[in-house]
Amino acid sequence: MSTEPTGLLGIGGFEYEQVSLSDSLAWLKHRIEKFVVGGIYLIAGQPGIGRSTLGIQIALDLGKRGQRSLYILTEQSADDLAKRARRMCSEWPVLDREKALANISPEESIYDIEILPNFLSHQVLSSSGKYHGAKLIVVDSIQVTASPPVPRENTSRSTSSADSAAQMESPFFSSHM
C-alpha cells in the first residue's frame, strides 16, 4: 500500500521564486498575482493596446534596480526602442534613468522565430552567452496570422522556444502574438 498522496494531494507544495516588481507596477502584480522566475507570459491584443509599452515598463522597472533585461526586437529598431524607453522614464531622477536604460539590452538578430531556441541556448542559457543572467526576456513581437493549421513539426519548434525559456531563470515575456 502506497503512502504517497494521490490525486490533487500529490500536486503542488512547490513555491516558485517571484520576480520583484516595484510599487509603480502594483496594478500588474494584482492582475497576474505572481511574476515568477522562469515564467512565460503571453500578452496578446489589437495593435496599439500597449503590449510593447508594458514590456518596456517592466524592463525599465527591473533595470532601475540593477536587473538586466534582454529585449528581442522583430519589428521596431533598437533606436526606436531606446527613444520610447527614454521618453517613458524622462521624469525619473537621472541616476535611476541611466541605470534602467543601461540594463536593457536590445537584440535585433532574431529574424525568424525558428532560430529563437538556438539563440536562447547559446546567448542566454550558456554561462558564456552575451545575455547570460538576464532577469527578463521580452520578445516583441511574434506575428501569428490566421492561416491553415501548422504542421506538427513546426509546432514542436515553437514549443522548443517555450521549453528553452522554461529552463531559464528569467521570465519570458512575449507581446503582439
C-alpha positions in Angstrom: 0.0 0.0 0.0 1.5 3.4 -1.1 1.7 6.2 1.4 2.3 8.8 -1.2 -0.5 11.3 -1.7 -2.7 10.7 -4.7 -4.8 13.0 -6.9 -4.5 16.7 -6.1 -3.0 15.9 -2.7 0.2 14.9 -4.5 0.4 18.0 -6.6 1.8 21.3 -5.5 3.5 22.5 -2.5 6.4 24.0 -4.5 6.7 27.8 -4.4 8.3 29.4 -7.4 10.7 32.3 -6.7 9.0 35.6 -7.5 10.5 38.4 -9.5 10.1 41.6 -7.5 8.3 44.4 -9.3 8.2 47.9 -7.8 5.1 49.6 -6.5 4.7 51.5 -9.7 3.7 48.2 -11.3 1.3 47.2 -8.4 -1.6 47.1 -10.9 0.3 44.4 -12.9 1.2 42.4 -9.7 -2.5 42.5 -8.8 -3.6 41.2 -12.3 -1.1 38.3 -12.6 -0.7 37.6 -8.9 2.8 36.2 -9.3 5.6 37.2 -11.7 7.9 34.2 -11.2 11.4 33.2 -12.2 11.2 31.1 -15.4 7.6 32.1 -16.0 6.3 32.6 -19.6 3.8 35.4 -20.1 2.0 36.0 -23.3 0.4 39.3 -24.0 -2.0 39.4 -26.9 -4.3 42.1 -28.3 -5.1 44.5 -31.0 -2.5 46.9 -32.4 -2.0 49.9 -30.2 -3.3 48.3 -27.0 0.1 48.7 -25.2 1.8 45.3 -25.3 5.2 46.8 -26.2 4.8 49.6 -23.7 4.2 47.0 -21.0 7.4 45.1 -22.0 9.4 48.4 -21.8 7.8 49.3 -18.4 8.8 46.0 -16.9 12.3 46.1 -18.3 12.7 49.7 -17.0 11.4 48.7 -13.6 13.8 45.9 -13.3 16.7 47.8 -14.8 16.2 50.7 -12.3 17.0 48.1 -9.6 20.1 46.8 -11.5 18.5 43.7 -13.1 19.3 43.1 -16.7 16.7 42.6 -19.4 17.1 41.2 -23.0 14.7 42.9 -25.4 14.4 40.9 -28.6 13.1 43.1 -31.4 11.5 41.8 -34.6 9.6 44.8 -35.8 11.0 48.0 -34.4 14.6 49.1 -34.3 16.8 49.4 -31.3 16.9 53.2 -31.9 13.0 53.3 -31.7 13.1 51.2 -28.5 15.7 53.5 -27.0 13.6 56.6 -27.8 10.5 55.1 -26.3 12.2 53.9 -23.2 13.9 57.3 -22.7 10.6 59.1 -23.1 8.9 56.7 -20.6 11.5 57.4 -17.9 12.3 61.0 -18.8 10.9 62.4 -15.4 12.9 59.9 -13.3 15.9 61.0 -11.3 19.0 60.9 -13.7 20.8 58.1 -11.9 17.6 55.9 -11.9 17.0 56.6 -15.6 20.6 55.9 -16.6 20.7 52.7 -14.5 17.4 51.5 -16.0 18.4 52.2 -19.6 21.9 50.7 -19.2 20.3 47.4 -18.1 18.1 46.9 -21.2 20.0 45.1 -24.0 18.2 45.2 -27.4 18.7 42.4 -29.8 17.8 42.7 -33.5 19.2 39.5 -35.0 16.2 37.2 -34.4 14.6 37.4 -37.9 12.7 34.1 -37.6 11.1 32.6 -34.5 12.5 29.2 -35.5 16.0 30.4 -34.6 14.9 31.6 -31.1 15.6 28.3 -29.3 19.1 28.1 -30.6 19.7 31.8 -29.8 18.4 31.3 -26.2 20.5 28.2 -25.7 23.8 29.9 -26.8 23.2 33.5 -25.8 21.2 33.2 -22.6 21.4 29.7 -21.1 25.1 29.3 -21.7 27.3 30.7 -19.0 29.4 32.3 -21.7 26.4 33.8 -23.5 26.2 37.5 -24.2 22.9 37.8 -22.3 23.5 35.2 -19.6 22.0 36.4 -16.3 19.2 38.5 -17.9 16.3 38.6 -15.4 13.7 39.3 -18.1 13.4 38.4 -21.8 10.9 40.3 -23.9 10.2 39.1 -27.5 8.5 42.0 -29.3 6.8 40.6 -31.3 5.8 37.2 -32.7 3.4 37.5 -35.6 0.7 35.0 -36.0 -1.7 35.1 -38.9 -5.0 33.3 -39.5 -3.7 30.5 -41.7 -4.2 26.8 -42.2 -3.1 24.6 -39.2 0.7 24.5 -38.8 2.2 21.0 -39.4 3.2 19.2 -36.3 6.9 19.6 -36.9 6.6 23.4 -36.9 4.6 23.3 -33.7 7.3 21.4 -31.9 9.8 24.1 -33.0 7.6 26.8 -31.4 7.3 24.6 -28.3 11.0 24.4 -28.0 11.2 28.2 -27.6 8.9 27.8 -24.6 10.9 24.8 -23.4 14.2 26.8 -23.6 12.5 29.7 -21.7 11.3 27.3 -19.0 14.9 26.3 -18.4 16.0 29.9 -17.9 16.0 31.9 -14.7 14.2 34.7 -16.5 10.6 35.5 -17.1 9.9 35.2 -20.8 7.5 37.8 -21.9 6.1 37.9 -25.4 3.9 40.6 -26.8 2.0 41.0 -30.0 1.2 37.4 -30.7 
